[in-house]
Amino acid sequence: MTKLFFRRLLSIALIGLVISFLLFLIFESDKLEVAGKVLGAYSLPEQRLLWLEQNGYDEPFLLRYFQWLGKFLLGDWGVSLQYDTPVRPYLMDQLKNTAILGGLVFSLTLVFSLVLGVLSGVFEGRMTDRLVSGFAVLTTSVPEFASATLLAAVFVFWLGILPGTSSFQDGFRWIELVLPVTVLVIYNFGYYTRMTRASMAEVMTSQYVRTAILKGMRFRRVVLNHALRNALIAPFTVMVLQLNYLLSGVIVVEVFFGYKGFGKMLYDAALFGDLYVLEAATMIAVAIAVMSQFISDVGYALLNPRIRFS
Amino acid sequence: MTEETPNEHIDSVKRDYAEGHASRREFLRFATLLGMSASAAYAFVAKVENLRFVPTVAKAAKMPQGGTLKIAMRCPKISTPHTFSWIFDSNIIRQSNDYLTQTGQDNVTRPALFKSWKPSKDLKTWTFKVRNVKWHNGEKFTAEHAAWNIRRVLDPKTGSSVLGLMKSYMLNDEGTGLWDANAVEVVNASTLRLNLKIPQLTVPEHMFHYPFAIIDPKEGGKFGVGSNGTGAFLLKEFEVNRRAVFEANKGDYWGGNPHLERIEFVDFGDNHTAVARALESKQVDGIYIGQVEQYKLYKGMSHVNVYRVASGATGVARVQVDRPEFKDPRVRKAMRLAIDADAIRKIAYPIGKEAQHHHVSPEFPDHLPLPRFTRDVAAAKKLLAEAGYPKGIDFEITTKPDPSWEVKAVEGLVNQWRDAGIRVKIKQLPSSKFWGVWAKVPFGFTEWAHRPLGSMLLNLAYRSGVPWNESHYNNAEFDKILNQVDSTPSIKKRRKLMGKLEKIMQEDGPIVQPLWRGLFMAYNKKVLGFDPHPTQYIFGNELAVQA
């Protein structure tokens, strides 16, 4: 396992190196436009050229890349062009917000989809299953912006009991998390419920479960001790990989509620050509993607004794 | 004030007004530009109209004191005020720093850090007196400080858009520096003189251009928490993209001490519905600007007042006249004749006003009303045929998706053009990409902000060779008349000249302009003292909140 861990670390470094170089290369061709964005849409071409010169953009490309890389590794992530603020504290702030949102959504989705998925999988074809499955399909098919609009109309405009935005302007408040978390859980849990259900239903028809039931073991024990572990393999693997999605895929909800998160930051940086924010954010995204893969590998091996680390 | 000294320009506008050639509003605008104080101008109005009650700037004296006001507005980077390119970033520094002059909600330009001014007879030498104020750190504000700021915004290295505005009369022909070493002249600690290359009437209004905030020379052009200023508030906290927090400065403010203790700007990103929800659930007390499609939503909020303001803000479909397909003025006029402007307004901007394709708003005091420009599809087709396109013509217009009224307006234009055989494809770019190419595309739809004078806009956008001339419009006669306008203080003559320019725009010009935007802001009813500004400026010291 230690070996696997280090192999994953190595792949983070390699992927990071390649991606950061490519990003640098892509935005190299855009630098005049970047100057235009820093100085504003109404700046003159001569002013933009002057700005590039003043900010060291006329130095050789490779030199600038390795300068950035060296500083990045030493913890100096540069200054955002768009916001004129050091990248690291700014990025960490957004990352923290996303971790709060993502963590809550992840744990709630996990609880709901496992409980409901197991219930409907065990009682496949019965009323419970039909209700849960129907509900899951319904919520998954409603896009986030639609449910967000609907919930906001009810709880903000009509009932007036929930705040309409979640920007934590007066510090962290739980109540501001209610709407974004609800929207994301509603959108996500159906998919995992259905997957858990399918996996559970399949395990329930396997021979060892039938044997256990036939020999008179209590149903509850059959499900919890024998079936559940095998049934969780597939949903668990997929869910851990969802961490990536929570990092940058929740942008619709972030924008809708004015939530200052990682996804929106990445999107803005990409549109603006804010190279240093983009580089740092991408490095973090790569690290999280690879590490969640590692977690999923380890978890998979723990759940499935047939798999051993080679 | 200087109105005691003879000033024949002021006498001439006084005469225009007294003889009925200029309206009260027009008189106020031009008299104050020429150096008459606003109170003296209003007093003259009272004398002429025999009014007992004079509308003045003085707000109700009894305002509740203290409290915090929160306004939803973007909080972009604010570190280099002289290169601001939005109005909202200038609204941040406006609370803690002053401008040399100040154009109010009534479009009248009043003294600010310059307490008075006087132009020479040829409008080429402007003498400004500096107000006796202190910086927050106790130092005295001097003409030297003002001169440093003026020279800095006019330095091409700074990258300020003030340059585009003042280039014609302050810079050399190459645009590389001041036209004369003595162009910005410090006479003494309290007097500053500008020596212009060509006559210009609107110098004081240019000094209120939003990137022209006056900052302490010692800070080298930077601004942030703890920066020195002369304004009513101090910037206490700033988190980019999140919020800006101001606290009232203890001590006397020349423009009237603030009522509020704190004013906060809160950033909800570029999602307009989030802003509306924040106001509805009382997370904020006001909004910087409302979107036209949300007008009814705000009107429906029971705890909110909606403030409307007429404005010269607009959007124009403009072509580049040096492209072969748009070279023929008949094609350009046909594009205007094919349009029923009021129908577009109804679809795209119901709270706006119909426009007449000349970019001189009826809100501008130098506007001359022309007969209504009406749709005539047959005439448009005929012009096209004469120009060599009997079977119609194909174009592509570049637009952006935000704000959404622009999309509706362009779709409306395209539908109407089709009737006259002008087939236009819409090419929509993401907003940030659009701003990279706005001045380069052959045919595009561009938004223009409000300016206090029509001639200011024509100078910025249609004079040949100026940096923002996105249509490459080049008309010697137009430029000649525009020069006359710039050096003509008489309102009557000026309006006549503007009428000629309007006509040229309609007959030969490079734009199709369907509408004028009306702007609106929304504030919680507990907010007092708010008066909507046509350029969306916010003056925190005028506002108060009821407990």
Interface residues (C-beta under 8 A of the other chain):
Chain A: E33 G36 K37 V38 L39 G40 A41 Y42 S43 L44 E46 Q47 R48 L50 W51 Q54 Q82 Y83 D84 T85 Y90 T149 A152 V156 F157 G160 L162 P163 G164 T165 S167 Q169 V255 F256 F257 G258 K260 K264 L271 F272
Chain B: K70 P76 K77 S79 T80 T83 F84 S85 W86 P156 K157 G159 S161 L163 G164 G175 V240 N241 R242 R243 E264 V266 D267 F268 G269 D270 N271 T273 A274 V275 A276 R277 A278 E280 S281 Q283 P430 S432 W435 G436 W438 P467 W468
